[in-house]
Amino acid sequence: MSHYQNRQWIYARRPETEVGIEHYDLTEQTLDSDQLGDDEILVKARYWSVDPYMRIQQANHTTWEAPHPVGAVQGGGMVGQVIATGSKVSGLAASDWVNAYTGWQEYAVCPSDEAIRLDPDTAPVTTALGVLGMPGRTAYFGLLEAGRPQAGETVVVSGAAGAVGSIVGQIARLKGCRVIGIAGSDAKCTQLVEELGFDAAINYREHPGQADMQQAFARHCPDGIDIYFDNVGGVITDAVMECINLRARIIVCGQISQYSGQLDQPEMGPRFLHRILYARATIQGILSRDYSERHAQMLAAMAPWVKHGDIRYQETFMDGFASLPTALAALFAGANTGKMIVRA
C-alpha cells in the first residue's frame, strides 16, 4: 500500500466580479492506493487546464448546467500519468499518460473508462488540453458545422489569440476564407498574421468604441463579414453586427468580456436583431460537450493538420500547482497566447 499527499484547490466563494485566489482554499488529503476500486485508476497530474468556462460555472444561476458547487474541487481537465490500477483495469498501466476531467488536484482516482490514453510519440501530451482536446473540438465543429465556411468568404474571429480562436482562424484559412482576427495587443496581432497565417488582425485596445471597431472592419473587411466566430461579446460583437452580409452566420462560443462582471445581469448593449432580420442571418450558440461523442472524428482531421504544420498551436505555461487560481485570473487579463496550462 502506498500513501499520497494530495493537494486540492477547493472552490470556496463565488466571485462578484473578477475571480482570484481569494475565492479558493488550498487543502490536503491522503490517498491510499489500496482504496482503488476494481475498475479505477490512480493518476498523478502533470498539467492542468485553465479555461474561461470555469468563470461561467461560478455564476449564481444555471447556465448550461447547475452552478459549480461551492466547497468542491475546482473542475477541469488534466493530463497526468497512471500510478496504480484496479484489478479489472485493462488497456492502462503504470506510467501511461492519460487525459481526464479530474479537476485541480495533484492526484485523482477516476474510473478507467473516463480516462483517455495518450501517446506522447504521436503528439505532445499537452495538446490533449488544447489543439487536440476540448478547444480543438470546439473550433473544428463550431466553425465547420455552425459556420459552414465557403472559399472566398470573410471570417472574423474575436479572441483570436486564444486557445479556440487561434485554431478557428487557421481552419478557416485551410477552407479558403479570408480571415481577420481580433486580439488585445500588437504582439498578438503580429503573431496571428506572421505565424498563424491570418490575413489581418485588429488590436481592439486601439479601437475602444463601437464606431472605432466599425471603421476597422470597413478597412479590413471591405466586402462585409460572412462568418463571425464570437469568443468575447460586448462592443466588438455590437460592431460586427453592423457589418454582416446577407445570410451571415454568427457562432457564439464565448462572451469573455462579460464573465468578470455580474454574470447574472450582463451589461446592456445595442439592439441588433433588426440587422439579423435584414441580413437573414443566423446566430447559433455552441458548446464543446455537444460534440464530445465525435471527438475521434475531430482527431482524424486535426491530428494530421497539426503533424504536418497546417495548423500551428500556441501554449502559455505557468509553473506550480499553487499558481492555478492566479493562472485563471491571468487568463481574463489576456496574459495567455493560445492555451493556458499550469504544469507541475
Secondary structure as UniProt FT lines:
FT   STRAND          3..11
FT   HELIX           21..23
FT   STRAND          24..32
FT   HELIX           33..35
FT   TURN            38..39
FT   STRAND          40..49
FT   HELIX           53..56
FT   TURN            57..58
FT   TURN            70..71
FT   STRAND          72..73
FT   STRAND          78..85
FT   TURN            87..88
FT   TURN            94..95
FT   STRAND          97..100
FT   STRAND          107..111
FT   HELIX           112..114
FT   STRAND          116..118
FT   TURN            120..122
FT   HELIX           125..129
FT   TURN            130..132
FT   HELIX           134..141
FT   HELIX           142..147
FT   TURN            151..152
FT   STRAND          154..157
FT   TURN            160..161
FT   TURN            163..164
FT   HELIX           165..174
FT   TURN            175..176
FT   STRAND          178..183
FT   HELIX           186..194
FT   TURN            195..196
FT   STRAND          200..203
FT   HELIX           204..206
FT   HELIX           210..220
FT   TURN            222..223
FT   STRAND          225..230
FT   HELIX           234..241
FT   STRAND          244..252
FT   HELIX           256..259
FT   TURN            263..264
FT   HELIX           273..279
FT   STRAND          282..285
FT   HELIX           288..294
FT   HELIX           295..307
FT   TURN            308..309
FT   STRAND          315..319
FT   HELIX           321..323
FT   HELIX           324..332
FT   TURN            333..334
FT   STRAND          338..343
//
